[in-house]
Amino acid sequence: MAFDFLKPVEDKVLAHCELLPMQSLGKSIQKHTKQDGLPVLALASIAIVGVKESRNAFEKKMEVLDVSSIRLEFYKLLKGNWNSTIVDMGDLEEGETVEDTYFVVKEILAGLLEEKIIPIIIGATQDITYPAYRSFDGIKDMINVVAIDSKFDFGLEDELISSNSYMSKIITDEPNNLFNFSNIGYQSYFIAQEELDLIERLFFEAYRLGDLIDDVKIAEPILRNAHMVSLDARSIKASELGYSKNLSPNGFTGREICAISRYAGISDSVSVFGIYEMDNSAQSSQLIAQIIWYFIEGTNFRVKETPYINTNDFTKYTVPTDTEQIVFFKSHMTKRWWMEVPSLISSNIKSETKALLPCTEKDYLNACDQNIPERWYKAFKKGVN
């Protein structure tokens, strides 16, 4: 079984847990230990998995990822008013080949998904996003992927998979289960025009860092529709992580990235959350731990709601424009918005049907001003083609 490849949490982390207060996460998390083996998954809702594979890093990693340092900082944090049962599955070391590691990652995550457990991956390099995506094979037909990243990671056409080209593999690999890809936080000087053209041609979505800094709430409806989220730590300002190696002076602040992580947690569609490309520094470990804390916080505030089922809990707005008539819904409970896209192929079934696309109140107001929201237009064109 793939779980057998996971190594227990290090003894130094377990020893440190003995000194923590009862309210800390370290006291409540069920851990994979040498003495007791893997934790029982029957009641688990969230599983932490470390992946140390780094051989396909675009920039050679000089050190093995110190997942234990991140654990120490995470375990120190105090538990919120949560119902989640969290298990720490330990770490996956490098396999004999990179492909071996990918296979085991896929099998581990698929096993967790089948048990309705949300994996949180702490990974050395972002190419692990590829086997994470493949873990949905046979479980879900069509997948929406969101990358929080300063780049698109398409790479070159003839380039083997790496942490800078995993998205090309996802787009071209069979079976192709990718329905939509969205990038949050790209920085224009890292992006080739050909990559932007590809985003437009495939009706994918990309949001500049500057737009997110002006209004971080833009991220919420994008993440609400995601099944898998891949967070590249290089999208965060170097100064926020306490080091500058391979990082940009521009990027998200700690506050912004934690807000985005919480939005990912609140989304009742997100089934896999991965954080990658961090280095070994005390400040980095602290921030990564807090990002994980906010994601779990978000999962505890998930609300399952849909205008097609809970009709009395929504207000319906029909907005006529010069070319289209767009239907919007607003939730009375959460104040969240959706818009109807008539030709959109549902991400749950491969048939033409009316589908709901998460949006913001600003999208509704723009439609009232006769400006069709770009997300609606891209989704409509994707359904038509």
BELGI-V814959 format. One record per residue. N is the residue number from 0. PSI is psi in radians with two decimals (* if undefined). OMEGA is omega in whole degrees, -180 to 180 (none if undefined). BURIAL is 1 if it has 24 or more other ideal C-beta (glycine too) atoms within 12 Angstrom, else 0. Layout:
BEGIN
N;PSI;OMEGA;BURIAL
N;PSI;OMEGA;BURIAL
END
This chain:
BEGIN
0;2.50;-175;0
1;-0.57;-179;1
2;-0.40;-178;1
3;-0.33;-180;0
4;-0.16;-178;1
5;2.33;179;1
6;2.50;-178;1
7;2.78;173;1
8;2.41;-175;1
9;2.58;-178;1
10;-0.61;-178;0
11;-0.55;177;0
12;-0.74;179;1
13;-0.69;179;1
14;-0.69;179;0
15;-0.61;-179;0
16;-0.53;-179;1
17;-0.40;-177;0
18;-0.07;-175;0
19;2.67;177;1
20;2.80;-176;0
21;-0.45;-178;0
22;-0.13;-175;0
23;2.74;178;1
24;-0.57;-179;1
25;-0.46;-180;1
26;-0.40;-174;0
27;-0.35;-179;1
28;2.34;175;1
29;2.22;-168;1
30;2.63;171;1
31;2.01;-178;1
32;2.77;177;1
33;-0.66;-175;0
34;-0.79;-173;0
35;-0.17;-179;0
36;-2.76;-177;0
37;2.54;177;1
38;2.73;177;1
39;2.32;-176;0
40;-0.08;-171;1
41;-0.72;-176;0
42;0.10;-175;0
43;2.55;175;1
44;-0.41;-179;1
45;2.39;179;1
46;2.30;177;1
47;2.27;-179;1
48;2.14;174;1
49;2.39;178;1
50;1.98;-173;1
51;0.02;-180;1
52;2.24;-179;1
53;0.19;-174;1
54;-0.36;177;1
55;0.41;176;1
56;2.41;178;1
57;-0.74;172;1
58;2.19;-175;0
59;2.25;178;0
60;2.16;-178;1
61;-0.33;-179;0
62;2.62;172;0
63;2.42;-180;0
64;2.22;-180;1
65;1.43;-180;1
66;-0.53;-179;1
67;-0.61;178;1
68;-0.72;178;1
69;-0.72;177;1
70;-0.80;-179;1
71;-0.75;-180;1
72;-0.66;180;1
73;-0.75;-179;1
74;-0.48;180;1
75;-0.48;-174;1
76;2.63;-178;1
77;2.49;-177;0
78;2.43;175;1
79;-3.01;177;0
80;1.28;-169;0
81;2.68;172;1
82;-0.08;-175;0
83;2.44;168;1
84;2.01;-174;1
85;2.33;174;1
86;2.51;175;1
87;1.94;-174;1
88;-0.13;-177;1
89;-2.74;-171;1
90;2.59;171;1
91;2.06;177;1
92;3.02;177;1
93;2.36;176;1
94;-3.09;180;0
95;-0.67;173;0
96;2.89;177;0
97;-0.67;-180;1
98;-0.60;176;0
99;-0.75;179;0
100;-0.81;180;1
101;-0.77;-179;1
102;-0.77;-179;1
103;-0.70;177;1
104;-0.84;180;1
105;-0.79;-177;1
106;-0.70;179;1
107;-0.84;-177;1
108;-0.68;178;1
109;-0.70;178;1
110;-0.69;178;1
111;-0.74;179;1
112;-0.70;179;1
113;-0.47;178;0
114;0.13;-179;1
115;0.60;178;0
116;2.32;-179;1
117;2.02;176;1
118;2.38;168;1
119;1.96;-177;1
120;2.25;170;1
121;1.74;-170;1
122;2.59;-180;1
123;-0.72;-176;1
124;2.66;-169;1
125;-0.15;176;1
126;-0.26;176;1
127;-0.28;175;1
128;-0.58;-178;1
129;-0.96;177;1
130;-0.47;175;1
131;-0.73;176;1
132;-0.75;-179;1
133;-0.32;-180;1
134;-0.30;178;1
135;-0.19;-178;1
136;2.23;179;1
137;-0.11;180;0
138;-0.73;179;1
139;2.36;-174;1
140;-0.89;-174;0
141;2.36;-171;1
142;2.37;170;1
143;2.13;-178;1
144;2.32;174;1
145;2.22;176;1
146;2.21;173;1
147;1.78;-163;1
148;2.57;177;1
149;-0.21;179;1
150;2.98;179;1
151;-0.36;178;1
152;0.70;175;1
153;-0.52;179;1
154;-2.89;178;1
155;2.71;-176;0
156;-0.67;-176;0
157;0.19;-178;0
158;2.36;174;0
159;2.79;-177;0
160;2.35;176;1
161;-3.13;180;1
162;-0.21;178;1
163;0.05;-175;1
164;0.23;-176;1
165;-0.50;-178;1
166;-0.58;176;1
167;-0.70;178;1
168;-0.74;180;1
169;-0.72;-177;1
170;-0.65;-171;1
171;-0.34;-173;0
172;2.53;176;0
173;2.51;-4;0
174;2.48;-178;0
175;1.75;-179;0
176;0.12;-178;1
177;2.04;177;1
178;-0.79;-180;1
179;2.54;174;1
180;2.33;177;1
181;2.39;174;1
182;2.36;177;1
183;2.04;171;1
184;0.42;180;1
185;2.63;179;1
186;2.11;-166;1
187;-0.60;-177;0
188;-0.10;174;0
189;-0.01;-170;1
190;2.20;175;1
191;2.61;180;0
192;-0.60;179;0
193;-0.58;178;0
194;-0.72;177;1
195;-0.67;178;0
196;-0.69;179;0
197;-0.72;177;1
198;-0.79;-180;1
199;-0.72;-176;0
200;-0.61;-179;0
201;0.04;-179;1
202;0.60;172;1
203;3.07;-177;1
204;2.51;177;1
205;2.38;-175;1
206;2.13;-177;1
207;2.62;178;1
208;-0.76;-178;1
209;-0.66;179;0
210;-0.67;179;1
211;-0.63;179;1
212;-0.65;178;1
213;-0.63;-178;0
214;1.65;-176;0
215;-0.30;180;1
216;-0.28;176;1
217;-0.55;-175;1
218;-0.46;-172;1
219;-0.95;-179;1
220;-0.49;177;1
221;-0.80;-179;1
222;-0.45;-180;1
223;-0.46;-177;1
224;0.04;-174;1
225;2.58;171;1
226;-0.50;179;1
227;2.38;179;1
228;2.28;180;1
229;2.00;-175;1
230;2.06;176;1
231;2.07;-178;1
232;-0.30;178;1
233;-0.08;173;1
234;-0.10;-180;1
235;2.53;178;1
236;2.39;-179;1
237;-0.70;-177;1
238;-0.47;180;0
239;-0.43;-178;1
240;0.00;173;1
241;0.22;177;0
242;2.91;-175;1
243;-0.11;-175;0
244;2.18;177;0
245;0.34;-179;1
246;2.77;-178;1
247;2.55;174;1
248;-0.31;176;0
249;2.64;-180;1
250;-3.01;179;1
251;2.59;170;1
252;2.94;177;0
253;-0.70;-180;1
254;-0.74;-178;0
255;-0.76;-177;1
256;-0.54;176;1
257;-0.64;176;1
258;-0.76;179;1
259;-0.72;178;1
260;-0.68;179;1
261;-0.68;176;1
262;-0.71;178;1
263;-0.69;179;1
264;-0.68;-179;1
265;-0.52;-180;1
266;2.15;-180;1
267;0.09;175;1
268;-0.46;-175;1
269;2.07;-177;1
270;-0.31;178;1
271;2.30;179;1
272;2.11;-179;1
273;2.46;176;1
274;2.26;-171;1
275;2.92;168;1
276;0.41;175;1
277;2.69;174;1
278;3.05;-179;1
279;1.68;173;1
280;2.68;-176;1
281;-0.77;-178;0
282;-0.66;177;1
283;-0.81;-180;1
284;-0.69;179;1
285;-0.80;-178;1
286;-0.72;178;1
287;-0.72;178;1
288;-0.72;-179;1
289;-0.60;175;1
290;-0.79;178;1
291;-0.73;179;1
292;-0.79;-178;1
293;-0.59;176;1
294;-0.82;180;1
295;-0.68;175;1
296;-0.78;180;1
297;-0.72;-178;1
298;-0.47;-179;1
299;-0.09;177;1
300;0.37;178;0
301;2.43;177;1
302;2.10;176;0
303;2.02;180;0
304;2.50;176;1
305;2.34;-178;1
306;-0.45;-177;1
307;-0.31;-180;0
308;-0.93;-178;0
309;1.10;-172;0
310;-0.57;-178;0
311;-0.24;-178;0
312;0.13;-176;0
313;2.64;168;1
314;2.31;-179;0
315;2.30;178;0
316;2.24;176;1
317;2.07;-175;0
318;1.92;176;1
319;2.27;174;0
320;3.14;-177;0
321;-0.56;-174;0
322;-0.43;-175;0
323;2.82;170;0
324;1.98;-173;0
325;2.30;180;1
326;2.23;178;1
327;2.66;174;1
328;2.42;176;1
329;2.27;179;1
330;2.30;176;1
331;-0.53;-174;0
332;-0.89;-174;0
333;-0.16;-178;1
334;0.27;178;0
335;2.75;-176;1
336;2.61;172;1
337;2.73;171;1
338;2.55;-177;1
339;2.31;177;1
340;1.78;-171;1
341;-0.67;-173;0
342;0.03;-175;0
343;2.23;174;1
344;2.14;-178;1
345;2.49;179;1
346;-0.13;180;1
347;-0.60;179;0
348;2.50;-177;0
349;1.15;178;0
350;2.68;-177;0
351;2.17;-176;0
352;2.79;173;0
353;2.32;-179;0
354;2.74;-180;1
355;2.27;179;1
356;2.13;177;1
357;2.51;-180;1
358;-3.02;179;1
359;2.92;176;1
360;-0.54;179;1
361;-0.63;177;1
362;-0.72;178;1
363;-0.80;-179;1
364;-0.66;177;0
365;-0.72;178;1
366;-0.66;177;1
367;-0.48;178;0
368;0.29;177;0
369;0.43;175;0
370;1.88;-179;0
371;2.21;-179;1
372;2.41;-177;1
373;-0.64;179;1
374;-0.71;179;1
375;-0.78;-178;1
376;-0.81;-179;1
377;-0.72;180;1
378;-0.69;179;1
379;-0.81;-179;1
380;-0.62;179;0
381;-0.66;179;1
382;-0.57;-178;1
383;-0.70;-174;0
384;*;none;0
END
